[in-house]
Amino acid sequence: MREAYRAIRVHLNTFKLLEEKTVPTLVDKFGWCTWDAFYLTVDPAGVWHGVQDFAEGGVPPRFVIIDDGWQSINFDGQNPKADAKNLVLGGTQMTGRLHRLEEGDKFGNYRAGSMLGPSTTPFDTKKPRMLIDKGIEIEHAEKERDRAVQSGAKDLAELESRIKKLKKELDEMFGGQENGEDYSAGGSRGLDDIYVWHALCGAWGGVRPGATHLKSKLVPTKLSPGLDGTMSDLAVVKIIEGGIGLVDPSQAGDLYDSMHSYLANSGITGVKVDVIHTLEYVSEEYGGRVELAKAYYKGLSNSLAKNFKGTGLIASMQQCNDFFFLGTRQISIGRVGDDFWFQDPNGDPMGKYWLQGVHMIHCAYNSMWMGQIIQPDWDMFQSDHECAKFHAGSRAICGGPVYVSDKVGGHDFGLIKQLVYPDGTIPKCQHFALPTRDCLFRNPLFDNKTILKIWNFNKYGGVLGAFNCQGAGWDPKERRIKGHSECYKPMSGSIHATDIEWDQTKGTTQMGTAREFAVYLGQADQLILATPNSDPISITIRPSCFEIYSFVPVMHLGHSSTKFAPIGLTNMFNCGGTIQDLEYPDFGAIVKVKGGGVFLAYSSRAPEKCMVNGAKATFWWSSEDGKLTVDLPWVEQLGGVSTVAFVF
């Protein structure tokens, strides 16, 4: 795959491979995205309290993505200089257009400082959920009305009256907030990065003609037959309904630089660019999608280089060839799957379980080709979701950023702490996760037998994740992802050291030649030995569950017969990622470990003593399975890194 894309790169010379670019530093950190917490009701007070929530829980985010809802948008026929009011759910904003390039009033009225003083602006953590619930009521009522229209009903007075009443109730719940209440907040609370969302064309509906200094034109949208034949999607429906206020391609660079320079001067360090697939809808009178894409991606790349250090951009909804082959000279990270869906939008109550496996399959398989060009981003999830642990296991070894979209007050801090250090960094793998060879031409979604297996590397070992994603799949007749309940059950398979592609990097090839591996099963807390010639290890995984296997080469210490392999902190999903450095002096082993918790190593015999940060420490050794453990503290002054020495 890598060689094929290198050949395409040379032939086209219109994009760059991932290995040629620098990825943003947030890939090594924990973050929070505001989307599922607030949807379009996001405001400064909510963001401030959200970040504070995590910090008080012991997992401070190092980056925040302020998702859709912060911009200055309105709708055709409304006051061209006023923000649209009281928007809640995704979909209601999708025919809106930018009427100015700066933030909307609810962020523009932000005042810095008084959140830290005695007269703090109150924040009701229940209010976002109440607004969202009311928005869902309105959405359901409007769908009921639409079904009535389709069925030929003539008397819609009762339905229209109910919708009007619900919207009035929503307006009353918002109160004066949307009309310009001053929000006061402190600084960024130790954040390294703050990204904000915007669509490729500015907003979902583009830029309102005549509202800014840019030459924008309302262009009707037109779907290609191929796209029209895929699943029905609300975003596509709304864009078709409203068209796009397209900035003339000659001014694409001005569009992005005007937005991004203002954001950068305001302290924003990057952007999440969404709705990337839209250019092909409006390209007909601009020379086709290739020529239009060239103009837009040139402007976007230049602005990224100028305003966000060349790396501060996450691409989203970008699964189209014009993005990958024309838009990635500068862009180095992007989503490789669909959105995280906490429930089935089609109403299947089991969807909150089986949709999570679909998400992982998309990310794992798309990474095979997208990962040649961009750093795969497996998207956010919610730590209090029924399948949160399932997601957490995959994010731990995906090799990309780890971020959640929790509601304020809706966290599982115990789960997050298995992914994140107390300083907000993460024990990230060295590569991006990929499916094992024996999964490539199987169907781990609904063939009733295949477990998804993904592999990756840590600095001193390899890692395999086995995930039971069975239970759903694409239905070509209904043109949607549909549950397969007959497949939602335990699955059996096997894993082996050779499932890991050790020869993919120079640094890991040597590890792959090890004569013996210590294998740690994180969920089972089991330590075993295996060789390249051993029989495969049999596994059985329950639905929406997983196991992570750490493979660490066994070393023979000095002139003794002691065998040793450092596993890492067992309280972290990616235990091997906690090992920062490893030396084998004559007396034994020195391991530098980041994090606090139980450090595990395999040892064929007990050491004479153990030292932690220069002081003698108590250790435990089991002759039964060779488990050697020692408790490590988190020492802030040492950056959380402990030096552990074993003397044999």
VEXDREN-2710 file (C-alpha; in Angstrom, 1 decimal):
% VEXDREN-2710
k/r/px/py/pz
1/MET/0.0/0.0/0.0
2/ARG/2.8/2.4/0.9
3/GLU/4.7/1.8/-2.3
4/ALA/1.5/2.2/-4.4
5/TYR/0.8/5.6/-2.8
6/ARG/4.4/6.7/-3.3
7/ALA/4.1/5.9/-7.0
8/ILE/0.8/8.0/-7.2
9/ARG/2.5/10.8/-5.3
10/VAL/5.3/11.0/-7.8
11/HIS/3.0/10.7/-10.8
12/LEU/0.4/13.3/-9.7
13/ASN/2.6/15.6/-7.6
14/THR/-0.6/17.2/-6.2
15/PHE/-0.4/15.9/-2.6
16/LYS/2.1/14.9/0.0
17/LEU/2.3/11.6/2.0
18/LEU/2.0/11.6/5.8
19/GLU/5.7/10.7/6.1
20/GLU/6.5/14.1/4.4
21/LYS/4.5/16.2/6.8
22/THR/4.3/17.3/10.5
23/VAL/1.2/16.4/12.5
24/PRO/-0.2/18.8/15.1
25/THR/1.0/18.2/18.6
26/LEU/-2.5/17.4/19.9
27/VAL/-2.1/13.8/18.6
28/ASP/-0.2/13.1/21.8
29/LYS/-2.8/14.7/24.1
30/PHE/-6.2/14.4/25.6
31/GLY/-9.0/16.7/24.5
32/TRP/-12.6/17.6/24.6
33/CYS/-15.0/18.5/21.8
34/THR/-18.1/20.5/22.6
35/TRP/-20.5/18.9/20.0
36/ASP/-22.4/16.2/22.0
37/ALA/-22.2/18.3/25.1
38/PHE/-24.1/21.3/23.7
39/TYR/-24.8/20.9/19.9
40/LEU/-25.6/24.4/18.7
41/THR/-26.2/25.8/22.2
42/VAL/-22.5/26.0/22.9
43/ASP/-21.5/29.2/24.7
44/PRO/-18.4/30.5/26.5
45/ALA/-19.7/29.7/30.0
46/GLY/-20.4/26.1/29.0
47/VAL/-16.9/25.7/27.5
48/TRP/-15.3/27.2/30.6
49/HIS/-17.2/25.0/33.0
50/GLY/-16.6/22.0/30.8
51/VAL/-12.9/22.3/30.9
52/GLN/-13.0/23.0/34.7
53/ASP/-15.0/19.8/35.1
54/PHE/-12.3/17.6/33.6
55/ALA/-9.5/19.4/35.5
56/GLU/-11.3/18.9/38.8
57/GLY/-11.7/15.2/37.8
58/GLY/-8.0/14.8/37.5
59/VAL/-7.8/14.6/33.7
60/PRO/-7.2/18.1/32.4
61/PRO/-7.7/18.4/28.6
62/ARG/-4.8/19.9/26.7
63/PHE/-7.0/20.8/23.7
64/VAL/-10.6/21.8/23.1
65/ILE/-12.5/21.8/19.9
66/ILE/-15.4/24.3/19.9
67/ASP/-17.7/22.7/17.4
68/ASP/-20.5/24.1/15.3
69/GLY/-22.6/26.8/17.0
70/TRP/-20.1/29.6/17.6
71/GLN/-20.3/31.3/14.2
72/SER/-22.4/34.3/12.9
73/ILE/-25.0/32.6/10.7
74/ASN/-28.5/33.5/9.6
75/PHE/-31.0/32.3/7.0
76/ASP/-32.3/33.7/3.8
77/GLY/-35.2/36.1/4.4
78/GLN/-34.0/37.0/7.9
79/ASN/-32.3/40.3/9.0
80/PRO/-29.0/40.0/7.1
81/LYS/-27.0/41.5/10.0
82/ALA/-28.5/39.5/12.9
83/ASP/-27.6/36.1/14.2
84/ALA/-30.2/33.3/13.9
85/LYS/-31.6/32.7/17.4
86/ASN/-32.2/29.7/19.6
87/LEU/-30.6/27.0/17.4
88/VAL/-30.2/23.6/19.1
89/LEU/-29.9/20.4/17.1
90/GLY/-27.7/19.6/14.1
91/GLY/-29.7/20.0/11.0
92/THR/-31.5/23.2/12.0
93/GLN/-28.4/25.2/11.0
94/MET/-27.6/23.5/7.7
95/THR/-29.3/26.0/5.4
96/GLY/-27.7/28.9/7.3
97/ARG/-25.0/31.1/5.9
98/LEU/-22.2/33.3/7.3
99/HIS/-23.2/36.9/7.5
100/ARG/-19.9/37.9/9.0
101/LEU/-16.6/36.0/9.4
102/GLU/-16.2/36.6/13.1
103/GLU/-17.9/34.8/16.0
104/GLY/-21.6/35.2/16.8
105/ASP/-22.9/37.5/19.5
106/LYS/-23.0/34.9/22.3
107/PHE/-19.2/34.5/21.9
108/GLY/-18.6/38.2/20.9
109/ASN/-20.0/39.4/24.2
110/TYR/-17.5/37.2/26.1
111/ARG/-15.7/39.1/28.9
112/ALA/-12.5/37.7/30.3
113/GLY/-11.7/37.5/34.0
114/SER/-14.8/37.5/36.2
115/MET/-15.2/33.7/36.2
116/LEU/-12.3/33.7/38.6
117/GLY/-13.8/36.4/40.9
118/PRO/-16.5/36.4/43.6
119/SER/-19.4/37.3/41.3
120/THR/-19.1/34.3/38.9
121/THR/-21.7/34.0/36.2
122/PRO/-23.9/31.0/37.3
123/PHE/-24.1/28.0/35.0
124/ASP/-26.8/25.4/35.1
125/THR/-25.3/22.1/34.0
126/LYS/-28.8/20.7/33.3
127/LYS/-29.8/23.5/30.9
128/PRO/-28.0/22.2/27.8
129/ARG/-29.7/18.8/28.2
130/MET/-33.1/20.5/28.7
131/LEU/-32.6/22.6/25.5
132/ILE/-31.5/19.5/23.6
133/ASP/-34.5/17.5/24.8
134/LYS/-36.8/20.3/23.8
135/GLY/-35.1/20.5/20.4
136/ILE/-35.7/16.7/20.0
137/GLU/-39.4/17.2/20.8
138/ILE/-39.6/19.8/18.0
139/GLU/-37.7/17.6/15.6
140/HIS/-40.1/14.7/16.2
141/ALA/-43.1/16.9/15.8
142/GLU/-41.8/18.3/12.5
143/LYS/-41.1/14.8/11.2
144/GLU/-44.7/13.8/12.2
145/ARG/-46.0/16.8/10.2
146/ASP/-43.8/15.9/7.2
147/ARG/-45.1/12.3/7.3
148/ALA/-48.7/13.6/7.4
149/VAL/-48.1/15.8/4.4
150/GLN/-46.6/12.8/2.5
151/SER/-49.6/10.7/3.3
152/GLY/-51.9/13.3/1.8
153/ALA/-53.3/14.8/5.1
154/LYS/-55.0/18.1/4.6
155/ASP/-55.7/19.3/8.1
156/LEU/-52.4/20.1/9.7
157/ALA/-53.6/22.7/12.1
158/GLU/-53.2/20.7/15.3
159/LEU/-49.6/19.6/14.3
160/GLU/-48.6/23.2/13.4
161/SER/-50.1/24.5/16.6
162/ARG/-48.1/21.9/18.6
163/ILE/-44.9/22.8/16.8
164/LYS/-45.5/26.5/17.4
165/LYS/-46.1/25.9/21.1
166/LEU/-42.9/23.8/21.4
167/LYS/-40.8/26.5/19.7
168/LYS/-42.2/29.1/22.1
169/GLU/-41.3/26.9/25.0
170/LEU/-37.8/26.6/23.6
171/ASP/-37.4/30.4/23.2
172/GLU/-38.5/30.9/26.8
173/MET/-36.0/28.3/28.0
174/PHE/-33.2/30.3/26.2
175/GLY/-34.3/33.5/27.9
176/GLY/-32.0/36.4/27.3
177/GLN/-28.9/34.3/26.6
178/GLU/-29.1/34.4/22.8
179/ASN/-29.9/38.1/22.8
180/GLY/-26.5/39.2/23.9
181/GLU/-26.0/38.4/27.6
182/ASP/-22.5/39.2/28.7
183/TYR/-20.5/36.1/29.4
184/SER/-17.4/36.3/31.6
185/ALA/-14.8/33.7/31.7
186/GLY/-11.2/33.2/32.6
187/GLY/-8.4/32.2/30.4
188/SER/-7.8/28.8/28.7
189/ARG/-7.0/27.0/31.9
190/GLY/-3.7/25.5/30.8
191/LEU/-4.9/24.5/27.3
192/ASP/-2.2/24.1/24.7
193/ASP/-4.7/24.3/21.8
194/ILE/-8.2/25.7/21.1
195/TYR/-9.6/24.7/17.7
196/VAL/-12.9/25.9/16.3
197/TRP/-15.2/24.3/13.7
198/HIS/-16.1/25.7/10.3
199/ALA/-17.3/24.2/7.0
200/LEU/-15.1/24.2/3.9
201/CYS/-17.4/26.8/2.3
202/GLY/-17.5/28.8/5.6
203/ALA/-20.8/27.5/7.0
204/TRP/-23.0/24.7/5.9
205/GLY/-24.8/27.0/3.5
206/GLY/-21.6/29.0/2.6
207/VAL/-21.3/32.8/2.8
208/ARG/-24.4/35.0/2.5
209/PRO/-24.2/37.0/-0.8
210/GLY/-23.6/40.7/-0.1
211/ALA/-23.0/40.3/3.6
212/THR/-19.2/40.4/3.6
213/HIS/-16.4/41.9/1.5
214/LEU/-16.2/38.6/-0.4
215/LYS/-17.9/37.9/-3.8
216/SER/-20.4/35.2/-2.9
217/LYS/-23.0/33.7/-5.2
218/LEU/-25.9/31.4/-4.3
219/VAL/-25.3/28.2/-6.3
220/PRO/-27.9/25.5/-6.6
221/THR/-26.5/22.1/-5.6
222/LYS/-26.5/19.0/-7.9
223/LEU/-25.7/15.5/-6.8
224/SER/-23.8/13.1/-8.9
225/PRO/-25.6/9.8/-9.7
226/GLY/-23.1/7.9/-7.6
227/LEU/-23.6/10.0/-4.5
228/ASP/-27.3/10.1/-5.0
229/GLY/-27.3/6.3/-4.8
230/THR/-25.8/6.1/-1.4
231/MET/-27.5/6.4/2.0
232/SER/-29.9/9.2/2.7
233/ASP/-28.2/11.8/4.8
234/LEU/-29.6/14.9/6.6
235/ALA/-26.6/17.0/5.7
236/VAL/-27.0/16.3/2.0
237/VAL/-30.8/16.8/2.1
238/LYS/-30.4/20.2/3.7
239/ILE/-27.6/21.4/1.4
240/ILE/-29.6/20.4/-1.6
241/GLU/-32.6/22.3/-0.1
242/GLY/-30.7/25.5/0.5
243/GLY/-27.9/25.6/-2.0
244/ILE/-24.5/27.0/-1.1
245/GLY/-23.4/30.6/-0.9
246/LEU/-20.1/29.9/-2.8
247/VAL/-17.3/32.4/-2.6
248/ASP/-15.8/32.9/-6.0
249/PRO/-12.8/30.6/-6.3
250/SER/-10.5/33.5/-7.1
251/GLN/-11.2/34.7/-3.5
252/ALA/-10.9/31.3/-1.8
253/GLY/-7.6/32.3/-0.3
254/ASP/-9.1/35.6/1.0
255/LEU/-12.0/33.7/2.6
256/TYR/-9.7/31.4/4.6
257/ASP/-7.1/34.1/5.5
258/SER/-9.8/36.5/6.6
259/MET/-11.3/33.9/9.0
260/HIS/-8.1/32.3/10.2
261/SER/-6.0/35.5/10.7
262/TYR/-8.8/36.9/12.9
263/LEU/-9.1/33.6/14.8
264/ALA/-5.3/33.3/15.3
265/ASN/-5.1/36.9/16.6
266/SER/-7.9/35.9/19.1
267/GLY/-5.8/33.0/20.5
268/ILE/-7.3/30.2/18.4
269/THR/-4.6/27.7/17.4
270/GLY/-6.4/25.6/14.7
271/VAL/-9.6/24.6/13.0
272/LYS/-11.7/21.6/12.4
273/VAL/-12.8/21.9/8.7
274/ASP/-16.0/20.0/8.0
275/VAL/-18.5/19.4/5.1
276/ILE/-15.5/19.0/2.8
277/HIS/-17.5/16.9/0.3
278/THR/-19.6/19.8/-0.9
279/LEU/-17.5/21.2/-3.7
280/GLU/-18.6/18.6/-6.2
281/TYR/-22.2/19.7/-5.7
282/VAL/-21.5/23.2/-7.1
283/SER/-18.6/22.8/-9.4
284/GLU/-20.4/22.7/-12.8
285/GLU/-20.0/26.3/-13.8
286/TYR/-16.5/26.6/-12.3
287/GLY/-14.6/24.1/-14.5
288/GLY/-15.6/21.0/-12.7
289/ARG/-14.8/19.7/-9.2
290/VAL/-11.0/19.3/-9.9
291/GLU/-10.5/23.0/-10.9
292/LEU/-12.8/24.2/-8.1
293/ALA/-11.0/22.0/-5.5
294/LYS/-7.6/23.2/-6.6
295/ALA/-8.5/26.8/-6.0
296/TYR/-10.1/26.1/-2.6
297/TYR/-7.4/23.8/-1.3
298/LYS/-4.7/26.1/-2.4
299/GLY/-6.3/28.9/-0.4
300/LEU/-6.8/26.6/2.6
301/SER/-3.3/25.3/2.6
302/ASN/-1.8/28.8/2.3
303/SER/-3.9/30.0/5.2
304/LEU/-3.0/27.0/7.3
305/ALA/0.7/27.6/6.7
306/LYS/0.4/31.3/7.5
307/ASN/-2.0/31.3/10.5
308/PHE/-1.8/27.9/12.3
309/LYS/1.9/26.9/12.0
310/GLY/1.2/24.7/9.0
311/THR/-0.4/21.9/11.1
312/GLY/-3.4/23.3/13.0
313/LEU/-6.2/21.7/11.0
314/ILE/-8.3/18.5/11.5
315/ALA/-10.2/17.5/8.4
316/SER/-13.7/16.0/8.8
317/MET/-16.3/14.6/6.3
318/GLN/-13.4/14.5/3.8
319/GLN/-13.8/11.0/2.4
320/CYS/-13.6/12.2/-1.3
321/ASN/-10.8/11.8/-3.8
322/ASP/-10.5/15.6/-4.5
323/PHE/-9.5/16.1/-0.9
324/PHE/-6.9/13.3/-0.7
325/PHE/-5.3/14.0/-4.0
326/LEU/-5.6/17.8/-4.2
327/GLY/-6.0/19.0/-0.6
328/THR/-3.3/17.3/1.4
329/ARG/-0.1/19.2/0.5
330/GLN/-0.3/20.8/4.0
331/ILE/-3.2/19.0/5.9
332/SER/-1.8/16.1/7.9
333/ILE/-4.7/14.8/10.0
334/GLY/-8.3/13.8/9.4
335/ARG/-11.2/11.7/10.5
336/VAL/-11.2/8.2/9.0
337/GLY/-14.7/7.1/9.9
338/ASP/-18.3/8.3/10.3
339/ASP/-19.3/10.4/13.3
340/PHE/-19.5/8.7/16.7
341/TRP/-23.2/7.9/16.9
342/PHE/-24.4/7.3/20.5
343/GLN/-27.7/5.9/19.2
344/ASP/-29.2/4.8/15.9
345/PRO/-30.7/7.8/14.0
346/ASN/-33.2/5.3/12.5
347/GLY/-34.5/4.3/15.9
348/ASP/-33.2/0.8/16.5
349/PRO/-32.7/0.6/20.3
350/MET/-29.8/-1.8/19.8
351/GLY/-28.1/0.7/17.6
352/LYS/-26.3/2.3/20.5
353/TYR/-24.4/-1.0/20.8
354/TRP/-23.9/-2.3/17.2
355/LEU/-23.2/1.1/15.7
356/GLN/-20.0/1.3/17.8
357/GLY/-18.5/-1.7/16.0
358/VAL/-19.4/-0.1/12.6
359/HIS/-17.4/3.0/13.7
360/MET/-14.3/0.9/14.5
361/ILE/-14.5/-1.1/11.3
362/HIS/-14.7/2.1/9.2
363/CYS/-11.7/3.6/11.1
364/ALA/-9.5/0.5/10.9
365/TYR/-10.0/-0.3/7.3
366/ASN/-10.0/3.3/6.0
367/SER/-6.7/3.8/7.8
368/MET/-5.0/1.4/5.3
369/TRP/-5.2/3.9/2.5
370/MET/-6.0/7.2/4.2
371/GLY/-3.1/6.7/6.6
372/GLN/-0.7/6.9/3.8
373/ILE/-1.7/10.6/3.4
374/ILE/-3.0/11.8/6.7
375/GLN/-2.7/10.8/10.4
376/PRO/-5.9/8.8/11.1
377/ASP/-8.2/10.4/13.7
378/TRP/-10.7/7.9/15.2
379/ASP/-13.0/10.7/16.4
380/MET/-14.4/11.5/19.8
381/PHE/-16.7/9.4/22.0
382/GLN/-18.6/9.8/25.2
383/SER/-17.0/8.4/28.4
384/ASP/-20.4/7.7/30.0
385/HIS/-21.9/5.8/27.0
386/GLU/-22.9/2.2/27.4
387/CYS/-20.0/1.2/25.0
388/ALA/-17.5/3.8/26.2
389/LYS/-15.0/1.1/27.3
390/PHE/-15.2/-0.5/23.9
391/HIS/-14.4/2.8/22.3
392/ALA/-11.7/3.6/24.8
393/GLY/-9.8/0.3/24.1
394/SER/-9.7/1.2/20.4
395/ARG/-8.6/4.8/21.0
396/ALA/-5.8/3.6/23.3
397/ILE/-4.0/1.8/20.5
398/CYS/-5.2/3.7/17.4
399/GLY/-2.1/5.9/17.4
400/GLY/-4.0/9.2/17.1
401/PRO/-5.5/11.8/19.5
402/VAL/-7.9/10.8/22.3
403/TYR/-10.8/13.1/22.9
404/VAL/-14.3/12.9/24.2
405/SER/-17.5/14.9/23.7
406/ASP/-18.9/14.4/27.2
407/LYS/-21.7/16.5/28.6
408/VAL/-20.7/18.8/31.5
409/GLY/-21.1/16.6/34.5
410/GLY/-21.4/13.4/32.4
411/HIS/-18.0/11.7/32.8
412/ASP/-16.5/8.4/33.7
413/PHE/-13.3/9.6/35.1
414/GLY/-12.2/6.1/36.1
415/LEU/-12.3/5.1/32.4
416/ILE/-10.7/8.3/31.1
417/LYS/-7.8/7.8/33.6
418/GLN/-7.0/4.4/31.8
419/LEU/-6.3/6.5/28.7
420/VAL/-4.9/9.8/30.0
421/TYR/-2.1/10.8/32.4
422/PRO/-2.7/13.4/35.1
423/ASP/-1.0/16.0/32.9
424/GLY/-3.4/15.5/30.0
425/THR/-1.0/13.6/27.8
426/ILE/-1.5/10.1/26.6
427/PRO/0.6/6.9/26.2
428/LYS/0.3/6.9/22.4
429/CYS/1.4/4.2/20.1
430/GLN/4.2/4.9/17.6
431/HIS/2.2/4.1/14.4
432/PHE/-1.4/4.2/13.3
433/ALA/-3.5/1.0/13.9
434/LEU/-4.2/-1.3/11.0
435/PRO/-6.2/-4.5/10.5
436/THR/-4.2/-7.8/10.6
437/ARG/-3.7/-9.6/7.3
438/ASP/-6.2/-12.4/8.2
439/CYS/-8.9/-9.7/8.6
440/LEU/-8.4/-7.9/5.3
441/PHE/-10.8/-9.9/3.1
442/ARG/-13.2/-10.9/5.9
443/ASN/-16.4/-9.2/7.2
444/PRO/-16.0/-8.5/10.9
445/LEU/-19.4/-6.8/11.0
446/PHE/-21.9/-9.6/10.0
447/ASP/-20.2/-12.7/8.8
448/ASN/-20.9/-14.3/12.2
449/LYS/-17.4/-15.5/12.7
450/THR/-14.6/-12.8/12.3
451/ILE/-13.1/-10.7/15.1
452/LEU/-11.6/-7.4/14.2
453/LYS/-7.9/-7.5/15.0
454/ILE/-5.7/-4.4/14.8
455/TRP/-2.0/-4.0/15.4
456/ASN/0.3/-1.2/16.4
457/PHE/3.7/-0.5/17.9
458/ASN/4.9/0.9/21.2
459/LYS/8.5/2.0/21.7
460/TYR/9.6/-1.4/23.2
461/GLY/6.9/-3.8/22.0
462/GLY/4.0/-4.5/19.8
463/VAL/0.3/-4.4/20.6
464/LEU/-2.7/-6.3/19.2
465/GLY/-6.3/-5.4/19.9
466/ALA/-9.1/-7.9/19.3
467/PHE/-12.6/-6.3/19.1
468/ASN/-16.0/-8.1/18.6
469/CYS/-17.7/-5.7/16.2
470/GLN/-20.3/-8.2/14.9
471/GLY/-23.9/-7.1/14.7
472/ALA/-24.6/-4.7/11.9
473/GLY/-23.8/-3.9/8.2
474/TRP/-24.8/-2.1/5.1
475/ASP/-28.2/-3.0/3.6
476/PRO/-28.1/-2.2/-0.2
477/LYS/-31.9/-2.3/-0.5
478/GLU/-32.7/0.0/2.4
479/ARG/-29.5/2.0/1.7
480/ARG/-28.6/2.2/5.4
481/ILE/-26.6/0.5/8.1
482/LYS/-28.8/-2.1/9.7
483/GLY/-28.6/-4.3/12.7
484/HIS/-27.9/-8.1/12.4
485/SER/-29.0/-9.3/15.8
486/GLU/-28.1/-12.9/14.9
487/CYS/-24.4/-11.9/14.9
488/TYR/-24.4/-10.0/18.2
489/LYS/-22.9/-12.8/20.3
490/PRO/-19.5/-14.0/21.5
491/MET/-17.0/-14.8/18.7
492/SER/-13.9/-17.0/18.8
493/GLY/-10.6/-16.7/17.0
494/SER/-6.9/-16.6/17.7
495/ILE/-3.9/-14.2/17.9
496/HIS/-0.2/-14.7/17.2
497/ALA/3.0/-12.7/17.4
498/THR/3.2/-12.8/13.6
499/ASP/-0.1/-10.9/13.4
500/ILE/1.9/-7.8/14.1
501/GLU/3.7/-6.4/11.0
502/TRP/7.1/-6.0/12.7
503/ASP/8.9/-5.1/9.5
504/GLN/6.9/-2.0/8.8
505/THR/9.5/0.4/10.4
506/LYS/13.2/0.2/10.9
507/GLY/12.8/0.5/14.7
508/THR/10.5/-2.4/15.1
509/THR/12.1/-4.9/12.7
510/GLN/14.6/-6.0/15.3
511/MET/11.8/-6.6/17.9
512/GLY/10.1/-8.9/15.5
513/THR/13.1/-11.2/15.4
514/ALA/12.8/-11.9/19.2
515/ARG/13.0/-15.6/20.1
516/GLU/10.4/-15.2/22.8
517/PHE/7.7/-12.7/23.8
518/ALA/6.0/-11.9/27.1
519/VAL/2.3/-11.5/26.2
520/TYR/0.1/-9.5/28.6
521/LEU/-3.7/-9.7/28.3
522/GLY/-4.8/-6.4/29.8
523/GLN/-8.5/-7.1/30.4
524/ALA/-7.8/-10.6/31.8
525/ASP/-4.7/-9.5/33.7
526/GLN/-2.9/-12.6/32.4
527/LEU/0.8/-12.9/31.6
528/ILE/2.1/-15.7/29.3
529/LEU/5.1/-16.6/27.2
530/ALA/5.0/-17.2/23.4
531/THR/7.5/-17.8/20.6
532/PRO/7.1/-17.1/16.9
533/ASN/6.7/-20.9/16.6
534/SER/4.1/-21.3/19.3
535/ASP/0.6/-22.3/18.5
536/PRO/-1.9/-19.4/18.1
537/ILE/-3.5/-18.1/21.3
538/SER/-7.2/-19.0/21.3
539/ILE/-9.5/-16.1/22.2
540/THR/-13.3/-15.6/22.7
541/ILE/-14.6/-12.1/22.8
542/ARG/-18.1/-11.1/23.9
543/PRO/-20.1/-8.6/21.8
544/SER/-19.1/-5.0/22.1
545/CYS/-16.0/-6.1/24.1
546/PHE/-12.3/-6.4/23.5
547/GLU/-8.9/-7.6/24.7
548/ILE/-5.6/-5.9/24.2
549/TYR/-2.5/-8.0/23.9
550/SER/1.0/-6.5/24.6
551/PHE/3.9/-8.4/23.0
552/VAL/7.3/-7.5/24.5
553/PRO/10.6/-9.2/23.5
554/VAL/12.1/-11.2/26.3
555/MET/15.7/-10.3/27.1
556/HIS/18.4/-12.4/28.8
557/LEU/20.1/-10.2/31.4
558/GLY/23.9/-10.0/31.5
559/HIS/25.6/-13.3/32.1
560/SER/22.8/-14.7/34.2
561/SER/20.0/-16.9/33.0
562/THR/17.4/-14.3/34.1
563/LYS/14.8/-13.6/31.4
564/PHE/13.1/-10.1/31.6
565/ALA/10.5/-8.1/29.7
566/PRO/8.9/-4.8/30.8
567/ILE/5.2/-4.7/30.2
568/GLY/4.2/-1.2/31.6
569/LEU/1.5/0.2/33.8
570/THR/-1.4/-2.3/34.1
571/ASN/-3.9/0.4/35.0
572/MET/-3.6/1.9/31.5
573/PHE/-5.2/0.3/28.4
574/ASN/-2.0/0.8/26.4
575/CYS/0.3/-0.4/29.1
576/GLY/3.3/-0.7/26.8
577/GLY/3.0/3.0/25.8
578/THR/3.9/4.0/29.3
579/ILE/7.5/2.9/28.9
580/GLN/9.6/5.8/28.0
581/ASP/13.2/4.4/28.0
582/LEU/14.8/1.0/28.6
583/GLU/18.4/0.0/29.4
584/TYR/20.1/-3.3/30.3
585/PRO/23.2/-2.6/32.3
586/ASP/25.3/-5.5/33.7
587/PHE/23.4/-5.5/37.0
588/GLY/19.9/-5.9/35.6
589/ALA/17.4/-3.5/34.0
590/ILE/16.5/0.3/34.2
591/VAL/13.1/1.2/33.0
592/LYS/11.7/4.8/32.8
593/VAL/7.9/4.7/33.1
594/LYS/5.5/7.6/32.8
595/GLY/2.4/7.5/35.0
596/GLY/1.3/6.3/38.4
597/GLY/0.0/2.9/39.2
598/VAL/1.1/-0.8/39.1
599/PHE/4.2/-1.4/36.9
600/LEU/4.4/-5.0/35.6
601/ALA/7.3/-6.8/34.1
602/TYR/8.0/-10.5/33.3
603/SER/10.9/-11.9/35.2
604/SER/12.0/-15.5/35.4
605/ARG/13.3/-15.0/38.9
606/ALA/13.0/-12.4/41.7
607/PRO/15.4/-9.5/41.7
608/GLU/17.7/-8.9/44.6
609/LYS/16.3/-5.4/45.0
610/CYS/14.3/-2.7/43.3
611/MET/14.9/1.1/43.3
612/VAL/12.3/3.7/42.3
613/ASN/13.7/7.2/41.7
614/GLY/16.8/6.3/43.7
615/ALA/15.0/4.9/46.7
616/LYS/14.6/1.3/47.7
617/ALA/11.1/0.1/46.9
618/THR/8.9/-2.9/47.8
619/PHE/8.2/-5.3/44.9
620/TRP/6.2/-8.5/44.4
621/TRP/7.2/-11.5/42.3
622/SER/5.2/-14.6/41.4
623/SER/7.1/-17.8/40.7
624/GLU/3.9/-19.1/39.1
625/ASP/3.7/-16.8/36.1
626/GLY/6.8/-14.5/36.5
627/LYS/4.8/-11.4/37.3
628/LEU/7.1/-8.8/38.8
629/THR/5.2/-5.7/40.1
630/VAL/6.0/-2.5/41.9
631/ASP/3.8/0.5/42.8
632/LEU/4.8/3.8/41.1
633/PRO/3.8/7.3/42.2
634/TRP/3.0/10.2/40.0
635/VAL/5.7/12.8/40.8
636/GLU/4.7/16.1/39.3
637/GLN/8.3/17.5/39.6
638/LEU/9.5/14.6/37.5
639/GLY/6.9/15.1/34.8
640/GLY/5.3/11.9/36.0
641/VAL/8.3/9.8/34.9
642/SER/9.7/7.3/37.4
643/THR/13.1/5.6/37.0
644/VAL/12.8/1.9/38.1
645/ALA/15.9/-0.2/38.5
646/PHE/15.9/-3.9/39.1
647/VAL/19.1/-5.5/40.4
648/PHE/19.6/-9.2/39.8
END
